[in-house]
Amino acid sequence: MVMAVLGFIQPADVDMDKLRSIVSVKLMMDRRRTPSSWKHNQQKKEPSNAMSGTLIMYGIMGLFVGVSVMLIPSLVVSMILVHSYLIFMLIMTMITDFSTVLLENTDAQIITPKPVSGRTIFMSRAAHIFIYMSQLLTAIMIFPVIFAAIHYGIAVLFTLLLTILLSTLFSVFLTYILYGLVLQWSSEQKVKDIISYFQIFMTIFFAVGYQVIPRMVNLNDLNFNISLHWYSYLLPPVWMALFIEAIYELRFDQVHIIMIACAVLIPITISWLMVKFLAPYFSTRINSMQDASSATASLKQEILNPKKSFPEKMAAVFCISNTEKAGFLQTWRITARDKTFKMQFYPGLAYIPIFIFI
């Protein structure tokens, strides 16, 4: 659909044949890329379409959220839950599984030397992100949208579709802000390390939430009423929920008008700021980063400061022969740099205190 729209519009200086080829390759890579939340320590064969499995998993999670729309008697509370889930899942997925796309500078290294215009590369990147987000949104929100339409009617359905779009714009903006702040004071390698640790944290978070939160919730004592406070005007899920309530109950008092204005104007404004300022800065910052420069700086630092590192000091304490020291240092450095090892081992360590607590 995106390619059909672009073909109809025919943006200036964009080669549509090359654009289709680039986007097709990107989508093929998406299907073959294993999500960071999956563990493939025993899987030897590369998955043929890991993207489908991820979307199915998100769809199942969305099914539970959709059922809650039917069970929660308050429209505002259920819509706050739906939009909080949407924003959280979008930001988490873009930081973890989609970080390889947002931080990828392969386009500049491989495609730029070819006879491809810069605008074609930019439009291919934008189309790829749009298609990815569309697939993700469909998987996350298909069941909440269906259940909301069944329970509340057609007016809530169309309003919910609009608020989903506005929440997506807000989520993308927050993700760009987060990446921009990290890139401002860090190198690309440090950004990847931060993302790796965030992925580990999210794995631990879901393990804790799955085991602990159901034990803490007492359904008999739940109160589905909500009171607005001053900080409610700072929360996007509250904006969206009251927007939907205003349409559903035809209530357009001062509070609902303010919430509708926040829900519509703020995402549109920050999206314009993102396209105008953040996206160009982000692309420039990514393209200017080179791993070689950071490696050279690290090498110079080691030459200028030939002090023993912490692993070397540990090896001197626990190892006797040089062979043992070499093996110790090699294992230490591999486990410190291997992202797959961290993703499989660190959450396993975190599970120990979690299950002791349970």
C-alpha positions as CSV (number, residue, x, y, z in Angstrom):
1,M,0.0,0.0,0.0
2,V,2.8,2.4,0.9
3,M,4.5,1.7,-2.5
4,A,1.3,2.3,-4.3
5,V,0.8,5.6,-2.6
6,L,4.4,6.7,-3.4
7,G,3.9,5.5,-7.0
8,F,0.8,7.7,-7.3
9,I,2.4,10.7,-5.7
10,Q,5.7,10.3,-7.5
11,P,8.0,12.4,-5.1
12,A,10.6,14.5,-6.9
13,D,14.1,13.0,-7.4
14,V,12.9,9.5,-6.3
15,D,13.6,6.5,-8.5
16,M,10.6,4.2,-7.8
17,D,12.2,1.1,-9.2
18,K,15.3,1.5,-6.9
19,L,13.0,2.5,-4.0
20,R,11.0,-0.8,-4.4
21,S,14.2,-2.8,-4.6
22,I,15.7,-1.3,-1.5
23,V,12.5,-1.6,0.6
24,S,12.0,-5.2,-0.6
25,V,15.5,-6.1,0.6
26,K,14.9,-4.4,4.0
27,L,11.7,-6.2,4.5
28,M,13.4,-9.5,3.7
29,M,16.0,-8.8,6.3
30,D,13.3,-8.0,8.8
31,R,11.7,-11.4,8.2
32,R,15.0,-13.2,8.8
33,R,16.2,-11.1,11.8
34,T,15.7,-12.9,15.1
35,P,14.0,-10.7,17.7
36,S,16.2,-9.9,20.7
37,S,13.6,-11.2,23.1
38,W,13.8,-14.7,21.6
39,K,16.3,-17.3,22.9
40,H,17.9,-19.4,20.2
41,N,20.6,-21.0,22.2
42,Q,19.5,-24.4,20.9
43,Q,18.3,-23.4,17.5
44,K,20.9,-23.9,14.8
45,K,18.9,-23.2,11.7
46,E,18.2,-19.6,10.8
47,P,14.5,-18.8,11.1
48,S,12.9,-18.3,7.7
49,N,10.3,-15.8,9.0
50,A,10.9,-14.8,12.6
51,M,8.9,-11.6,12.1
52,S,5.7,-13.6,11.8
53,G,6.3,-15.3,15.1
54,T,6.9,-12.0,16.7
55,L,3.7,-10.5,15.4
56,I,1.8,-13.6,16.5
57,M,3.2,-13.2,20.0
58,Y,2.2,-9.5,20.1
59,G,-1.2,-10.5,18.9
60,I,-1.7,-12.9,21.7
61,M,-0.7,-10.2,24.2
62,G,-3.1,-7.8,22.6
63,L,-5.8,-10.4,22.9
64,F,-5.6,-10.2,26.7
65,V,-5.7,-6.4,26.6
66,G,-8.8,-6.7,24.3
67,V,-10.5,-9.0,26.8
68,S,-9.9,-6.4,29.5
69,V,-11.8,-3.9,27.5
70,M,-14.9,-6.1,27.7
71,L,-14.4,-6.8,31.4
72,I,-13.6,-3.4,32.8
73,P,-16.8,-1.4,33.2
74,S,-15.2,2.0,32.9
75,L,-14.5,3.3,29.3
76,V,-11.9,5.7,30.6
77,V,-10.0,3.1,32.6
78,S,-10.0,0.6,29.8
79,M,-8.8,3.1,27.2
80,I,-6.1,4.3,29.5
81,L,-5.0,0.7,29.8
82,V,-5.1,0.2,26.0
83,H,-3.1,3.3,25.2
84,S,-0.6,2.7,28.0
85,Y,0.0,-0.8,26.6
86,L,0.3,0.6,23.1
87,I,2.8,3.3,24.0
88,F,4.8,0.9,26.2
89,M,5.0,-1.8,23.5
90,L,5.9,0.6,20.7
91,I,8.7,2.2,22.7
92,M,10.0,-1.1,24.0
93,T,10.0,-2.7,20.6
94,M,11.6,0.2,18.8
95,I,14.4,0.3,21.4
96,T,15.0,-3.4,21.4
97,D,14.0,-5.1,18.1
98,F,14.0,-2.1,15.9
99,S,17.2,-0.5,17.1
100,T,19.1,-2.2,14.3
101,V,17.1,-0.2,11.8
102,L,17.1,3.2,13.6
103,L,20.9,3.0,14.3
104,E,21.8,1.4,11.0
105,N,24.2,3.3,8.7
106,T,24.6,0.6,6.1
107,D,22.7,2.7,3.6
108,A,25.3,5.4,3.7
109,Q,28.1,2.8,3.3
110,I,26.6,0.5,0.6
111,I,23.9,2.4,-1.3
112,T,25.4,5.9,-1.4
113,P,28.3,5.0,-3.6
114,K,25.8,3.6,-6.1
115,P,23.8,5.8,-8.5
116,V,21.0,6.3,-6.0
117,S,19.9,9.8,-5.0
118,G,19.9,10.8,-1.3
119,R,16.1,11.4,-1.5
120,T,15.5,7.9,-2.7
121,I,17.5,6.5,0.2
122,F,15.6,8.8,2.6
123,M,12.2,7.7,1.2
124,S,13.2,4.1,1.3
125,R,14.1,4.4,5.0
126,A,10.8,6.2,5.7
127,A,8.7,3.6,3.8
128,H,10.5,0.8,5.6
129,I,9.8,2.3,9.0
130,F,6.2,3.0,8.1
131,I,5.6,-0.6,6.9
132,Y,7.3,-2.0,10.0
133,M,5.2,0.2,12.3
134,S,2.0,-0.7,10.4
135,Q,2.7,-4.4,10.9
136,L,3.5,-3.9,14.6
137,L,0.4,-1.8,15.2
138,T,-1.8,-4.3,13.5
139,A,-0.5,-7.1,15.7
140,I,-0.6,-5.1,18.9
141,M,-4.0,-3.4,18.5
142,I,-6.1,-5.7,16.3
143,F,-7.9,-7.4,19.2
144,P,-8.3,-4.3,21.4
145,V,-9.9,-2.5,18.4
146,I,-12.2,-5.3,17.6
147,F,-13.4,-5.7,21.3
148,A,-13.8,-1.9,21.7
149,A,-15.9,-1.8,18.5
150,I,-18.1,-4.7,19.7
151,H,-18.5,-3.3,23.2
152,Y,-18.8,0.5,22.6
153,G,-19.9,0.9,19.0
154,I,-18.7,2.4,15.7
155,A,-18.0,5.9,17.1
156,V,-15.5,4.6,19.6
157,L,-14.0,2.4,16.8
158,F,-13.1,5.4,14.6
159,T,-12.0,7.6,17.5
160,L,-9.8,4.8,18.8
161,L,-8.1,4.4,15.4
162,L,-7.3,8.1,15.4
163,T,-5.9,8.0,19.0
164,I,-3.8,5.0,18.0
165,L,-2.2,7.0,15.2
166,L,-1.7,10.0,17.6
167,S,-0.2,7.7,20.2
168,T,2.1,6.2,17.6
169,L,3.4,9.6,16.7
170,F,4.1,10.4,20.3
171,S,5.9,7.0,20.9
172,V,8.1,7.5,17.9
173,F,9.0,11.0,19.1
174,L,9.9,9.8,22.6
175,T,12.1,7.1,21.0
176,Y,13.9,9.6,18.9
177,I,14.4,11.9,21.9
178,L,15.8,9.0,23.9
179,Y,18.2,8.0,21.1
180,G,19.2,11.6,20.5
181,L,20.1,12.2,24.1
182,V,22.2,9.0,24.2
183,L,23.9,9.8,20.9
184,Q,24.7,13.3,22.1
185,W,27.0,12.1,24.9
186,S,27.9,8.6,23.7
187,S,29.5,6.7,20.9
188,E,27.6,4.3,18.7
189,Q,29.2,1.3,20.5
190,K,28.1,2.7,23.8
191,V,24.6,3.2,22.4
192,K,24.5,-0.4,21.4
193,D,25.7,-1.5,24.8
194,I,23.0,0.6,26.5
195,I,20.4,-1.0,24.2
196,S,21.7,-4.4,25.1
197,Y,21.4,-3.7,28.8
198,F,17.9,-2.3,28.2
199,Q,16.9,-5.5,26.5
200,I,18.2,-7.5,29.5
201,F,16.3,-5.2,31.8
202,M,13.1,-5.8,29.8
203,T,13.6,-9.5,29.9
204,I,13.9,-9.4,33.7
205,F,11.0,-7.0,34.0
206,F,8.6,-9.3,32.1
207,A,9.8,-12.2,34.3
208,V,9.1,-10.3,37.4
209,G,5.8,-8.9,36.2
210,Y,4.6,-12.3,35.1
211,Q,5.3,-13.9,38.4
212,V,4.8,-11.1,41.0
213,I,2.0,-8.8,39.7
214,P,-0.8,-11.5,39.5
215,R,0.0,-12.3,43.1
216,M,-0.3,-8.7,44.2
217,V,-3.7,-7.9,42.4
218,N,-6.9,-8.6,44.3
219,L,-9.7,-8.4,41.7
220,N,-12.3,-8.1,44.5
221,D,-10.8,-4.9,45.7
222,L,-10.3,-3.2,42.4
223,N,-12.0,0.2,41.9
224,F,-12.4,1.1,38.2
225,N,-13.1,4.8,39.0
226,I,-10.4,7.4,38.1
227,S,-9.9,10.9,39.5
228,L,-8.1,13.5,37.5
229,H,-5.2,15.3,39.1
230,W,-2.8,18.0,37.8
231,Y,-0.4,15.4,36.5
232,S,-3.2,13.8,34.5
233,Y,-2.8,16.6,31.9
234,L,0.8,15.3,31.3
235,L,-0.1,11.7,30.5
236,P,-0.9,10.9,26.9
237,P,-3.0,7.8,27.7
238,V,-5.3,10.0,29.7
239,W,-5.6,12.5,26.8
240,M,-6.6,9.7,24.5
241,A,-9.0,8.1,26.9
242,L,-10.9,11.3,27.6
243,F,-10.9,12.1,23.9
244,I,-12.7,8.8,23.3
245,E,-15.1,9.4,26.2
246,A,-16.0,12.8,24.9
247,I,-17.0,11.3,21.5
248,Y,-18.8,8.4,23.1
249,E,-20.8,10.4,25.7
250,L,-20.9,13.7,23.7
251,R,-19.4,15.5,26.6
252,F,-17.5,18.6,25.6
253,D,-16.9,20.4,28.8
254,Q,-13.7,22.3,29.6
255,V,-11.8,19.3,30.8
256,H,-12.6,17.2,27.8
257,I,-11.9,20.0,25.3
258,I,-8.4,20.5,26.9
259,M,-7.7,16.8,26.7
260,I,-8.9,16.6,23.1
261,A,-6.6,19.6,22.3
262,C,-3.7,17.9,24.0
263,A,-4.4,14.6,22.2
264,V,-4.5,16.1,18.7
265,L,-2.2,19.2,18.8
266,I,0.7,17.9,20.8
267,P,1.4,14.7,18.7
268,I,1.1,16.7,15.5
269,T,3.4,19.4,16.7
270,I,6.1,17.1,18.0
271,S,5.9,15.1,14.7
272,W,6.5,18.3,12.7
273,L,9.5,19.0,15.1
274,M,10.7,15.5,14.6
275,V,10.6,15.6,10.8
276,K,12.0,19.2,10.7
277,F,14.8,18.9,13.2
278,L,15.2,15.6,15.0
279,A,15.3,13.2,12.0
280,P,18.0,15.2,10.1
281,Y,20.1,15.5,13.2
282,F,19.7,11.9,14.0
283,S,20.7,10.8,10.5
284,T,23.7,13.1,10.5
285,R,24.8,11.9,13.9
286,I,24.5,8.2,12.9
287,N,26.4,8.7,9.7
288,S,29.2,10.6,11.5
289,M,29.9,7.7,13.9
290,Q,32.4,5.2,12.9
291,D,33.4,2.2,15.0
292,A,36.9,2.4,13.6
293,S,37.5,5.8,15.2
294,S,36.3,4.5,18.6
295,A,38.5,1.5,18.3
296,T,41.5,3.7,17.3
297,A,40.9,5.9,20.3
298,S,40.7,2.8,22.6
299,L,44.0,1.5,21.2
300,K,45.7,4.9,21.7
301,Q,44.4,4.9,25.2
302,E,45.9,1.5,25.9
303,I,49.2,2.5,24.4
304,L,49.4,5.8,26.3
305,N,48.2,4.3,29.6
306,P,49.8,0.8,29.8
307,K,48.2,0.1,33.2
308,K,46.8,-3.3,34.1
309,S,43.1,-3.6,33.6
310,F,40.8,-5.1,36.2
311,P,40.6,-8.5,34.4
312,E,44.4,-8.6,34.3
313,K,44.6,-7.9,38.0
314,M,42.0,-10.7,38.6
315,A,44.0,-13.1,36.4
316,A,47.2,-12.4,38.4
317,V,45.3,-13.3,41.6
318,F,43.5,-16.4,40.5
319,C,45.7,-17.9,37.8
320,I,49.2,-19.4,38.2
321,S,50.6,-20.1,34.7
322,N,50.5,-17.8,31.7
323,T,48.3,-20.3,29.9
324,E,45.6,-20.0,32.6
325,K,45.9,-16.3,32.5
326,A,45.4,-16.2,28.7
327,G,42.3,-18.5,29.0
328,F,40.9,-16.4,31.8
329,L,41.4,-13.1,29.9
330,Q,40.0,-14.5,26.7
331,T,36.9,-15.8,28.5
332,W,36.4,-12.6,30.4
333,R,36.6,-10.5,27.2
334,I,34.3,-12.8,25.2
335,T,31.6,-12.8,27.9
336,A,31.9,-9.0,28.3
337,R,31.4,-8.4,24.5
338,D,29.1,-11.1,23.4
339,K,25.6,-9.8,23.3
340,T,24.0,-13.2,22.8
341,F,25.8,-14.5,25.9
342,K,24.6,-11.5,28.0
343,M,21.0,-11.9,26.8
344,Q,21.0,-15.6,27.9
345,F,23.1,-15.5,31.0
346,Y,22.3,-12.2,32.8
347,P,18.5,-12.8,32.9
348,G,19.2,-16.3,34.2
349,L,21.2,-14.8,37.1
350,A,18.4,-12.3,37.8
351,Y,15.8,-15.2,38.0
352,I,17.6,-16.6,41.1
353,P,16.6,-13.8,43.5
354,I,13.2,-13.5,41.8
355,F,12.2,-17.1,42.4
356,I,13.7,-17.0,45.9
357,F,11.4,-14.0,46.6
358,I,8.4,-15.9,45.1
